[in-house]
Amino acid sequence: MTFDSPDHADNHAGQEVPEESQAQSPQKPPEDEVIGTRRGMFGVSGTGDTSGYGGLVTPVTLPAGTQPPYGGWFDAFVGALRAALLGRVIAFDTVIEKIIVFRDELTLHVEREHLLAVASTLRDDSALRFELCLGVSGVHYPDDTDRELHAVYHLQSITHGRRVRLEVSAPDADPHIPSLFSVYPTNDWHERETYDFFGIVFDGHPSLTRITMPDDWRGHPQRKDYPLGGIPVEYKGARIPPPDERRIYS
């Protein structure tokens, strides 16, 4: 009887393959979330993009959540944070939207209404001890619907020699995020700068005013929907023309 004989085929027809003999297919990692398409270097159309990248077309993506195990000290850290939050009667899965591990760095995406609780837990719990916040930065994703504004915090544990990142999002229509001034007072000027350039309103900040732009300045210059030119310059009446009116050298 040969391998491909009918008898051989009939013996296996309709029979289940034992589980131990089934090949274990690797779990497919979640795909990145596509939130838009970037055209040109600065997103302008027509003749305004003088960068030489006018033909650039690339998707704008946000990374999907990383599935455990995360590797290194990350798993023990997440377990310690989960236990510490449980001690405060806070469910981990209700305050952490997703966890991302990228290039050996850990980012926790936190629900904005729970930011203070997570930050104070990271600072105070003896197994965590992130005593220092290195500041907050703003990011603007105009195509990330209902999550257009992001605030990113870098926390440093001097005790354990570790660093993690917290990321919080808010919609354009409601750009409010709790201030971390009460947990990390050094965020005072960092939050003012992020408010100045991105328009994120940090609720509870003791003096949320502009720090770089004049108090009566309209708009927030580092948002991606901010005009690239056409802003009057107070120097001998000079004026920066908008992109579609600039001279092209190529």
C-alpha positions as CSV (number, residue, x, y, z in Angstrom):
1,M,0.0,0.0,0.0
2,T,1.5,3.3,-1.0
3,F,1.1,6.6,0.8
4,D,-1.5,7.9,-1.6
5,S,-3.5,4.7,-1.9
6,P,-7.3,4.9,-1.4
7,D,-7.0,2.7,1.8
8,H,-4.7,5.2,3.3
9,A,-7.0,8.1,2.5
10,D,-10.1,6.3,3.8
11,N,-8.5,5.5,7.1
12,H,-8.0,9.2,7.8
13,A,-11.2,10.5,6.2
14,G,-13.5,12.2,8.7
15,Q,-11.1,11.6,11.6
16,E,-10.1,14.4,14.0
17,V,-6.4,15.1,14.2
18,P,-5.3,14.9,17.9
19,E,-4.7,18.2,19.5
20,E,-1.1,17.5,20.3
21,S,-0.4,16.9,16.6
22,Q,-2.0,20.1,15.4
23,A,0.5,22.9,14.5
24,Q,0.2,25.8,16.8
25,S,-0.2,28.8,14.6
26,P,1.3,32.0,16.1
27,Q,-1.2,34.6,17.3
28,K,-1.5,37.4,14.8
29,P,-0.5,40.7,16.4
30,P,-3.2,43.4,16.2
31,E,-2.8,45.7,13.3
32,D,-2.0,49.4,13.7
33,E,-4.9,51.8,13.6
34,V,-5.0,53.9,10.4
35,I,-6.4,57.4,11.2
36,G,-5.7,59.3,8.0
37,T,-3.4,59.9,5.0
38,R,-0.6,62.3,4.9
39,R,0.1,64.0,1.6
40,G,3.2,66.1,1.1
41,M,5.6,67.2,3.8
42,F,3.2,69.6,5.4
43,G,-0.2,68.5,4.3
44,V,-0.7,71.4,1.9
45,S,-2.1,71.0,-1.6
46,G,-1.3,72.7,-4.9
47,T,2.0,74.6,-5.2
48,G,2.4,75.5,-1.6
49,D,4.7,72.6,-0.5
50,T,8.2,73.9,-1.3
51,S,9.9,71.0,0.6
52,G,10.3,68.8,-2.5
53,Y,8.1,66.1,-0.9
54,G,4.9,67.2,-2.7
55,G,4.3,63.7,-4.0
56,L,4.6,62.0,-0.6
57,V,1.6,59.9,0.3
58,T,1.7,57.8,3.4
59,P,-0.8,56.5,5.9
60,V,-1.0,58.0,9.4
61,T,-1.2,55.2,11.9
62,L,-1.3,54.7,15.7
63,P,0.1,51.5,17.2
64,A,-2.2,48.8,18.4
65,G,-2.0,47.5,21.9
66,T,0.7,45.0,22.8
67,Q,-0.4,41.7,24.1
68,P,1.3,40.2,27.2
69,P,3.9,38.9,28.0
70,Y,5.6,42.3,27.5
71,G,9.2,41.1,28.3
72,G,11.9,42.4,30.6
73,W,10.7,44.2,33.8
74,F,7.5,45.3,32.1
75,D,5.3,42.3,33.2
76,A,6.3,42.7,36.8
77,F,5.6,46.4,36.6
78,V,2.2,45.9,35.1
79,G,1.4,43.3,37.8
80,A,2.5,45.7,40.5
81,L,0.5,48.6,39.1
82,R,-2.6,46.3,38.8
83,A,-2.2,45.2,42.5
84,A,-1.7,48.8,43.7
85,L,-4.8,50.1,41.9
86,L,-6.8,47.2,43.2
87,G,-5.7,48.3,46.7
88,R,-7.3,51.6,45.9
89,V,-10.5,49.8,44.7
90,I,-9.7,50.8,41.1
91,A,-10.1,48.2,38.4
92,F,-7.0,48.2,36.1
93,D,-8.9,47.5,32.9
94,T,-11.2,50.5,33.5
95,V,-8.4,53.0,33.7
96,I,-5.8,51.7,31.3
97,E,-7.1,51.8,27.7
98,K,-4.1,49.9,26.2
99,I,-0.4,49.1,26.8
100,I,2.2,49.6,24.0
101,V,5.7,48.2,24.0
102,F,7.8,49.7,21.2
103,R,11.6,49.9,21.0
104,D,11.9,48.7,24.6
105,E,9.8,51.5,25.9
106,L,6.5,51.1,27.7
107,T,3.5,53.4,27.2
108,L,0.3,53.3,29.2
109,H,-2.7,54.9,27.6
110,V,-4.8,56.2,30.5
111,E,-8.4,57.3,30.6
112,R,-8.3,61.0,31.3
113,E,-10.7,61.0,34.2
114,H,-8.4,58.5,36.0
115,L,-5.1,60.2,35.3
116,L,-4.6,61.6,38.8
117,A,-5.3,58.3,40.4
118,V,-2.9,56.4,38.2
119,A,-0.1,59.1,38.5
120,S,-0.4,59.2,42.3
121,T,-0.3,55.4,42.5
122,L,2.8,55.3,40.4
123,R,4.4,57.9,42.6
124,D,3.4,56.6,46.1
125,D,3.4,52.8,45.8
126,S,6.7,51.3,47.2
127,A,6.9,48.7,44.4
128,L,6.6,51.5,41.7
129,R,8.1,54.7,43.1
130,F,8.0,57.0,40.0
131,E,9.1,60.1,42.0
132,L,9.9,62.3,39.0
133,C,7.8,63.6,36.1
134,L,10.0,64.9,33.3
135,G,7.3,67.0,31.8
136,V,4.3,66.8,29.5
137,S,4.2,67.2,25.7
138,G,1.3,67.7,23.4
139,V,0.4,65.9,20.2
140,H,-2.3,66.8,17.7
141,Y,-3.9,64.1,15.5
142,P,-6.6,66.0,13.6
143,D,-7.9,62.7,12.0
144,D,-8.1,60.8,15.3
145,T,-11.8,61.3,15.7
146,D,-12.8,62.2,19.3
147,R,-9.1,61.8,20.4
148,E,-7.5,64.6,18.5
149,L,-5.4,66.0,21.4
150,H,-2.9,63.8,23.2
151,A,-0.8,64.7,26.3
152,V,2.3,62.6,26.9
153,Y,4.0,62.3,30.3
154,H,7.5,60.7,31.0
155,L,7.8,59.4,34.5
156,Q,11.2,58.4,36.0
157,S,11.7,56.1,39.0
158,I,14.9,57.1,40.7
159,T,14.5,54.3,43.2
160,H,14.2,51.5,40.6
161,G,16.0,53.1,37.7
162,R,13.0,52.8,35.4
163,R,11.0,55.0,33.0
164,V,7.5,54.7,31.7
165,R,5.3,56.9,29.6
166,L,1.7,57.9,30.2
167,E,-0.5,59.1,27.3
168,V,-3.9,60.7,27.7
169,S,-6.3,61.8,24.9
170,A,-9.1,64.3,24.7
171,P,-11.4,65.5,21.8
172,D,-11.1,68.9,20.2
173,A,-14.6,69.7,21.3
174,D,-13.7,69.1,25.0
175,P,-9.9,69.6,25.3
176,H,-9.8,69.1,29.1
177,I,-7.3,66.9,30.9
178,P,-6.7,66.9,34.7
179,S,-3.6,68.8,35.8
180,L,-0.9,66.8,37.4
181,F,0.4,69.8,39.3
182,S,-0.9,68.4,42.6
183,V,1.1,65.1,42.1
184,Y,4.1,66.5,40.2
185,P,4.5,70.3,40.9
186,T,7.3,70.5,38.4
187,N,4.6,70.2,35.7
188,D,3.6,73.8,36.3
189,W,5.4,75.4,33.4
190,H,5.2,72.2,31.2
191,E,1.4,72.3,31.3
192,R,1.4,76.0,30.5
193,E,3.6,75.4,27.5
194,T,1.4,72.6,26.2
195,Y,-1.7,74.7,26.8
196,D,-0.1,77.6,24.9
197,F,1.0,75.5,21.8
198,F,-1.8,72.9,21.6
199,G,-4.8,74.3,23.5
200,I,-5.1,71.5,26.0
201,V,-6.9,72.8,29.1
202,F,-5.4,71.3,32.3
203,D,-8.1,71.4,34.9
204,G,-6.9,72.3,38.3
205,H,-3.7,74.1,37.2
206,P,-3.0,77.0,39.6
207,S,-2.3,79.6,36.8
208,L,-3.0,78.2,33.3
209,T,-1.8,81.2,31.1
210,R,0.3,81.4,28.0
211,I,4.0,81.0,28.6
212,T,5.6,81.9,25.2
213,M,3.0,83.5,22.9
214,P,1.4,86.9,23.8
215,D,-1.7,86.6,26.0
216,D,-3.9,87.9,23.1
217,W,-2.5,85.5,20.5
218,R,-5.2,83.6,18.6
219,G,-4.8,79.9,18.1
220,H,-2.2,77.4,19.2
221,P,0.9,77.3,16.9
222,Q,1.9,73.6,17.1
223,R,-1.5,72.2,16.1
224,K,-1.5,70.6,12.6
225,D,-4.5,72.7,11.6
226,Y,-2.7,76.0,12.4
227,P,-1.9,78.1,9.2
228,L,1.7,77.8,8.0
229,G,1.9,81.4,7.0
230,G,0.0,84.7,6.7
231,I,0.8,85.7,10.2
232,P,1.9,89.4,10.5
233,V,5.5,89.7,11.8
234,E,6.2,92.8,13.9
235,Y,9.6,93.7,12.3
236,K,9.6,96.5,9.8
237,G,6.1,95.5,8.6
238,A,7.3,92.1,7.3
239,R,4.8,89.4,6.7
240,I,5.2,85.6,6.1
241,P,3.1,84.7,3.1
242,P,0.8,81.6,3.2
243,P,2.2,78.4,1.5
244,D,0.4,78.8,-1.8
245,E,1.9,82.3,-2.3
246,R,5.5,81.4,-1.6
247,R,8.2,81.3,-4.2
248,I,9.1,77.9,-5.5
249,Y,12.7,77.0,-6.3
250,S,12.3,73.6,-7.8
